Amino acid sequence: MPQLDWSTFVSQAFWLLVCFCALWFLLSKLVTPKLADVIEQRKRKIDDYIQKADALNSAAKVSLNKYNETLANAKADAEKKLGDGRLELKAKLAETEQNMTAELNKKIADNEFLLASEKKDTMLQIENISQDLAYSILQKLGFAGISRQDIANVAQREKNNG
């Protein structure tokens, strides 16, 4: 095998060193800078995306805080308005109830007065009919000497005594 021949070791070592140095020079001057540049660009791009994401995240947090604050204010305002509405409704209901109670009491008093008046009139009519009936009965029984005025006087005495 030629590679194991001692006489060619020096030339093989020389060409190995020349090829290695040439490849190293080509890689270090041409390929590695381009790779490093691409890697740096990617790193900058990723950092830029991260910064944009952080900025968007911060803006989103600010918006979320504003939203939560606005929502809390709206809830508080709604609760206040509901409370005010409840109080106003209770006041109106109380006022309406008071007005209706007063109106009902007035109607009850008017009806009681009307009922008492009608009762008085009815009792007077019953009394007159009773006196007429008593007079008719007494006339049919043969008590001709008793007048309607006598029956009215007796009824008046009974009413006063009774």
KELUMMAR-344420 format. One line per field, with one value per residue (C-alpha): residue number from 1; residue in one letter; chain; z, y, x. Coordinates in Angstrom, 1 decimal, padded with zeros to 4 digits. Layout:
N
pos: NUM,...
code: A,...
unit: A,...
c3: Z,...
c2: Y,...
c1: X,...
// end
This chain:
162
pos: 1,2,3,4,5,6,7,8,9,10,11,12,13,14,15,16,17,18,19,20,21,22,23,24,25,26,27,28,29,30,31,32,33,34,35,36,37,38,39,40,41,42,43,44,45,46,47,48,49,50,51,52,53,54,55,56,57,58,59,60,61,62,63,64,65,66,67,68,69,70,71,72,73,74,75,76,77,78,79,80,81,82,83,84,85,86,87,88,89,90,91,92,93,94,95,96,97,98,99,100,101,102,103,104,105,106,107,108,109,110,111,112,113,114,115,116,117,118,119,120,121,122,123,124,125,126,127,128,129,130,131,132,133,134,135,136,137,138,139,140,141,142,143,144,145,146,147,148,149,150,151,152,153,154,155,156,157,158,159,160,161,162
code: M,P,Q,L,D,W,S,T,F,V,S,Q,A,F,W,L,L,V,C,F,C,A,L,W,F,L,L,S,K,L,V,T,P,K,L,A,D,V,I,E,Q,R,K,R,K,I,D,D,Y,I,Q,K,A,D,A,L,N,S,A,A,K,V,S,L,N,K,Y,N,E,T,L,A,N,A,K,A,D,A,E,K,K,L,G,D,G,R,L,E,L,K,A,K,L,A,E,T,E,Q,N,M,T,A,E,L,N,K,K,I,A,D,N,E,F,L,L,A,S,E,K,K,D,T,M,L,Q,I,E,N,I,S,Q,D,L,A,Y,S,I,L,Q,K,L,G,F,A,G,I,S,R,Q,D,I,A,N,V,A,Q,R,E,K,N,N,G
unit: A,A,A,A,A,A,A,A,A,A,A,A,A,A,A,A,A,A,A,A,A,A,A,A,A,A,A,A,A,A,A,A,A,A,A,A,A,A,A,A,A,A,A,A,A,A,A,A,A,A,A,A,A,A,A,A,A,A,A,A,A,A,A,A,A,A,A,A,A,A,A,A,A,A,A,A,A,A,A,A,A,A,A,A,A,A,A,A,A,A,A,A,A,A,A,A,A,A,A,A,A,A,A,A,A,A,A,A,A,A,A,A,A,A,A,A,A,A,A,A,A,A,A,A,A,A,A,A,A,A,A,A,A,A,A,A,A,A,A,A,A,A,A,A,A,A,A,A,A,A,A,A,A,A,A,A,A,A,A,A,A,A
c3: 000.0,-001.0,002.0,004.3,002.3,004.5,001.6,000.7,004.3,004.0,000.8,002.1,005.3,003.2,000.9,003.9,005.5,002.3,001.7,005.3,005.3,002.0,003.2,006.5,004.7,002.3,005.1,007.4,004.7,002.6,004.2,008.0,007.6,005.5,008.0,010.9,009.0,008.4,012.1,013.3,011.0,012.3,015.9,015.2,013.5,016.4,018.9,016.9,016.9,020.7,021.2,019.0,020.9,024.2,023.0,021.8,025.1,027.0,024.9,025.3,029.1,029.1,027.0,029.2,032.3,030.7,029.7,033.2,034.7,032.2,032.9,036.7,036.3,034.1,036.7,039.5,037.5,036.6,040.3,041.3,038.7,039.7,043.4,042.5,040.3,043.2,045.6,043.1,042.4,046.1,046.7,043.8,045.0,048.5,047.2,044.9,047.8,050.1,047.4,046.8,050.5,050.9,047.9,049.2,052.7,051.1,049.0,052.1,054.1,051.2,050.9,054.7,054.6,051.7,053.3,056.6,054.7,052.8,056.0,057.6,054.6,054.5,058.2,057.8,054.9,056.9,059.8,057.6,055.9,059.4,060.6,057.5,057.9,061.6,060.8,058.2,060.5,063.3,060.9,059.7,063.3,064.1,066.0,064.1,066.8,066.3,063.9,062.0,064.2,067.3,065.8,064.9,068.5,070.0,067.6,068.6,072.3,071.6,069.7,072.6,075.3,073.4
c2: 000.0,003.3,005.3,003.1,003.6,005.6,007.4,009.2,010.3,013.7,014.6,013.3,015.3,018.4,018.1,017.3,020.5,022.5,021.1,021.6,025.2,026.0,024.5,026.3,029.6,029.1,028.2,031.0,033.7,032.7,030.3,031.1,034.9,034.2,031.7,034.0,036.8,034.6,033.5,037.2,038.2,035.5,036.4,040.1,039.1,036.9,039.6,042.1,039.7,039.3,043.0,043.5,040.7,042.3,045.7,044.1,042.2,045.4,047.1,044.2,044.4,048.1,047.5,044.7,046.9,049.7,047.2,045.8,049.3,050.4,047.2,047.8,051.4,050.3,047.7,050.2,052.7,050.1,049.1,052.7,053.3,050.1,051.2,054.6,053.1,050.7,053.6,055.7,052.8,052.2,055.8,055.8,052.6,054.1,057.3,055.4,053.1,056.1,057.8,054.6,054.1,057.6,057.3,053.9,055.3,058.2,055.8,053.7,056.7,057.8,054.4,054.1,057.4,056.4,053.0,054.7,057.1,054.3,052.3,055.2,055.7,052.0,051.8,054.8,053.1,049.9,051.8,053.6,050.3,048.6,051.5,051.2,047.5,047.8,050.3,048.1,045.1,047.1,048.4,044.9,043.6,046.3,048.9,051.8,054.4,054.1,056.5,056.4,059.2,057.0,054.2,056.6,058.0,054.4,053.6,056.8,055.9,052.4,053.9,056.3,053.6,051.0
c1: 000.0,001.4,000.3,002.3,005.4,007.9,009.5,006.2,005.3,006.9,005.2,001.9,002.3,003.2,000.1,-002.1,-000.9,-001.4,-004.9,-005.9,-004.6,-006.3,-009.6,-009.3,-008.5,-011.5,-013.8,-012.7,-012.7,-015.7,-018.1,-017.8,-018.5,-021.6,-022.8,-022.1,-023.8,-026.9,-026.9,-026.6,-029.4,-031.6,-030.7,-031.6,-034.8,-035.8,-034.8,-036.9,-039.9,-039.5,-039.4,-042.5,-044.2,-043.3,-044.6,-047.8,-048.1,-047.6,-050.2,-052.6,-052.1,-052.8,-055.9,-057.0,-056.5,-058.5,-061.2,-061.4,-061.5,-064.2,-066.2,-065.9,-067.0,-069.9,-070.9,-070.7,-072.7,-075.3,-075.6,-075.9,-078.6,-080.4,-080.3,-081.6,-084.3,-085.3,-085.5,-087.5,-089.8,-090.3,-091.1,-093.5,-095.1,-095.4,-096.9,-099.3,-100.3,-100.9,-103.0,-105.0,-105.5,-106.7,-109.0,-110.3,-110.9,-112.8,-114.9,-115.5,-116.6,-118.9,-120.4,-120.9,-122.6,-124.8,-125.5,-126.5,-128.7,-130.3,-130.7,-132.4,-134.7,-135.5,-136.2,-138.5,-140.3,-140.6,-141.9,-144.5,-145.5,-145.7,-148.0,-150.2,-150.4,-151.2,-153.9,-155.4,-155.4,-157.0,-159.6,-160.5,-160.6,-163.2,-161.1,-162.5,-161.7,-157.9,-156.4,-153.2,-151.9,-152.5,-150.4,-147.6,-147.6,-147.4,-144.5,-142.8,-143.1,-141.8,-138.9,-138.0,-138.3,-136.5
// end
